[in-house]
C-alpha cells in the first residue's frame, strides 16, 4: 500500500488515501474524509511507484 496526499477538489483540504500498488492503473470513487463528497481517483503505478494521479470532482 502507498499513502498519497492530495487536495480535495471540493473543500480544498489536504487529505491522504492508501493506494494499492499491485494494480497498475485503476479508477474508483472514494468519499473525502473531510467534506464527504465523492472524488474520482485515478492512480497509475509502474513497478510499484506512483507515476500518475488525478482526483476529480463528480458532477452530481
Z-matrix of the N, CA and C atoms (Angstrom, degrees):
N
C 1 1.455
C 2 1.530 1 109.12
N 3 1.318 2 114.76 1 150.33
C 4 1.460 3 121.83 2 -175.93
C 5 1.524 4 107.87 3 -130.25
N 6 1.335 5 118.03 4 124.27
C 7 1.464 6 120.89 5 177.82
C 8 1.526 7 108.78 6 -88.09
N 9 1.344 8 115.33 7 126.36
C 10 1.462 9 120.79 8 -178.81
C 11 1.519 10 109.20 9 -125.18
N 12 1.326 11 117.00 10 132.43
C 13 1.460 12 123.18 11 177.72
C 14 1.523 13 109.13 12 -100.94
N 15 1.338 14 116.44 13 137.04
C 16 1.458 15 121.42 14 179.11
C 17 1.516 16 108.99 15 -155.46
N 18 1.328 17 116.38 16 170.56
C 19 1.449 18 122.25 17 -178.08
C 20 1.524 19 110.50 18 -96.99
N 21 1.329 20 117.09 19 132.31
C 22 1.464 21 121.96 20 177.63
C 23 1.529 22 108.96 21 -65.46
N 24 1.344 23 118.25 22 132.86
C 25 1.464 24 120.59 23 -179.95
C 26 1.536 25 113.53 24 -73.27
N 27 1.326 26 117.95 25 -5.99
C 28 1.469 27 121.58 26 178.70
C 29 1.527 28 111.86 27 -101.54
N 30 1.332 29 116.84 28 -57.43
C 31 1.464 30 120.82 29 -173.07
C 32 1.533 31 112.77 30 -101.82
N 33 1.327 32 117.69 31 -6.83
C 34 1.466 33 125.36 32 176.89
C 35 1.524 34 113.85 33 66.27
N 36 1.331 35 117.32 34 11.24
C 37 1.468 36 120.68 35 175.49
C 38 1.522 37 109.63 36 -75.98
N 39 1.324 38 116.55 37 147.91
C 40 1.458 39 119.86 38 174.84
C 41 1.527 40 108.14 39 -79.79
N 42 1.309 41 116.00 40 127.14
C 43 1.461 42 121.51 41 178.31
C 44 1.525 43 108.50 42 -129.76
N 45 1.309 44 115.55 43 166.29
C 46 1.463 45 119.47 44 177.45
C 47 1.521 46 109.04 45 -127.48
N 48 1.313 47 114.57 46 151.62
C 49 1.462 48 121.50 47 176.47
C 50 1.519 49 108.03 48 -138.22
N 51 1.314 50 115.04 49 149.26
C 52 1.456 51 120.20 50 173.60
C 53 1.524 52 107.91 51 -90.66
N 54 1.324 53 116.32 52 126.66
C 55 1.456 54 122.16 53 -177.75
C 56 1.520 55 109.48 54 -111.59
N 57 1.318 56 116.27 55 142.45
C 58 1.461 57 123.06 56 179.61
C 59 1.525 58 109.93 57 -84.23
N 60 1.323 59 117.36 58 111.63
C 61 1.462 60 121.66 59 -176.94
C 62 1.526 61 112.98 60 -78.00
N 63 1.322 62 117.98 61 -8.65
C 64 1.470 63 120.18 62 -178.09
C 65 1.529 64 112.71 63 -79.52
N 66 1.336 65 117.61 64 -13.25
C 67 1.464 66 122.38 65 178.16
C 68 1.526 67 107.17 66 -105.11
N 69 1.337 68 116.90 67 120.07
C 70 1.467 69 121.34 68 -173.31
C 71 1.527 70 112.94 69 -60.06
N 72 1.333 71 117.31 70 -49.55
C 73 1.463 72 121.16 71 178.05
C 74 1.515 73 108.65 72 -143.61
N 75 1.326 74 116.07 73 137.61
C 76 1.454 75 120.50 74 179.74
C 77 1.520 76 109.48 75 -151.51
N 78 1.317 77 115.50 76 160.03
C 79 1.462 78 122.27 77 173.87
C 80 1.519 79 106.91 78 -134.43
N 81 1.314 80 115.92 79 129.25
C 82 1.458 81 119.96 80 179.41
C 83 1.520 82 110.07 81 -152.80
N 84 1.333 83 115.92 82 168.85
C 85 1.463 84 123.13 83 -178.22
C 86 1.526 85 108.42 84 -108.22
N 87 1.327 86 114.78 85 132.94
C 88 1.465 87 121.52 86 177.50
C 89 1.525 88 107.07 87 -138.78
N 90 1.332 89 117.18 88 140.63
C 91 1.461 90 120.66 89 178.44
C 92 1.519 91 110.53 90 -80.14
N 93 1.339 92 116.37 91 142.77
C 94 1.458 93 122.00 92 174.75
C 95 1.529 94 108.42 93 -63.76
N 96 1.315 95 116.95 94 134.61
C 97 1.464 96 120.45 95 -179.36
C 98 1.523 97 112.57 96 -74.60
N 99 1.341 98 118.30 97 -10.34
C 100 1.463 99 121.72 98 179.22
C 101 1.529 100 110.93 99 -98.77
N 102 1.357 101 117.34 100 -56.05
C 103 1.468 102 120.51 101 -174.53
C 104 1.530 103 113.78 102 -103.67
N 105 1.325 104 117.72 103 -6.47
C 106 1.472 105 124.38 104 176.25
C 107 1.530 106 114.89 105 69.11
N 108 1.326 107 118.99 106 11.64
C 109 1.460 108 120.95 107 175.94
C 110 1.526 109 109.86 108 -79.76
N 111 1.349 110 117.47 109 150.14
C 112 1.458 111 120.67 110 -178.56
C 113 1.531 112 112.05 111 -77.09
N 114 1.330 113 115.90 112 134.31
C 115 1.453 114 122.91 113 -179.96
C 116 1.525 115 108.25 114 -120.00
N 117 1.330 116 116.30 115 132.28
C 118 1.460 117 120.60 116 174.43
C 119 1.533 118 108.06 117 -87.29
N 120 1.313 119 116.22 118 115.51
C 121 1.457 120 122.34 119 -177.80
C 122 1.520 121 110.14 120 -105.02
N 123 1.322 122 116.19 121 135.31
C 124 1.460 123 121.45 122 177.64
C 125 1.528 124 109.12 123 -134.72
N 126 1.346 125 116.67 124 89.30
C 127 1.469 126 119.13 125 174.36
C 128 1.528 127 110.78 126 -89.98
N 129 1.332 128 116.12 127 151.05
C 130 1.458 129 121.81 128 176.13
C 131 1.531 130 108.38 129 -134.40
N 132 1.320 131 114.99 130 129.37
C 133 1.460 132 121.23 131 -177.95
C 134 1.519 133 110.62 132 -119.75
N 135 1.328 134 115.68 133 147.71
C 136 1.464 135 122.67 134 169.18
C 137 1.518 136 106.64 135 -131.92
N 138 1.309 137 115.88 136 121.93
C 139 1.459 138 122.42 137 -178.00
C 140 1.530 139 111.49 138 51.29
N 141 1.326 140 115.98 139 44.82
C 142 1.464 141 125.52 140 177.55
C 143 1.521 142 113.96 141 66.24
N 144 1.328 143 118.33 142 15.56
C 145 1.457 144 123.24 143 175.03
C 146 1.528 145 108.71 144 -110.32
N 147 1.326 146 117.16 145 134.67
C 148 1.457 147 121.88 146 178.93
C 149 1.525 148 109.61 147 -71.49
N 150 1.342 149 116.91 148 120.26
C 151 1.463 150 121.30 149 -178.92
C 152 1.532 151 112.17 150 -115.08
N 153 1.324 152 117.27 151 -11.80
C 154 1.458 153 121.26 152 178.45
C 155 1.509 154 110.42 153 -158.45
N 156 1.327 155 116.86 154 145.86
C 157 1.458 156 120.35 155 179.76
C 158 1.522 157 108.89 156 -157.18
N 159 1.333 158 116.17 157 135.61
C 160 1.461 159 120.22 158 171.26
C 161 1.520 160 108.82 159 -137.65
N 162 1.328 161 114.39 160 144.90
C 163 1.457 162 122.49 161 176.92
C 164 1.525 163 106.52 162 -131.29
N 165 1.332 164 116.21 163 110.08
C 166 1.462 165 121.44 164 -173.64
C 167 1.515 166 111.62 165 -119.86
N 168 1.351 167 115.22 166 148.22
C 169 1.458 168 119.10 167 173.85
C 170 1.518 169 109.40 168 -73.03
N 171 1.320 170 115.23 169 162.03
C 172 1.464 171 121.65 170 -179.53
C 173 1.523 172 107.43 171 -115.99
N 174 1.308 173 116.68 172 120.72
C 175 1.463 174 120.17 173 177.96
C 176 1.514 175 109.13 174 -65.33
N 177 1.317 176 115.07 175 121.54
C 178 1.466 177 119.81 176 -178.09
C 179 1.503 178 110.57 177 -111.48
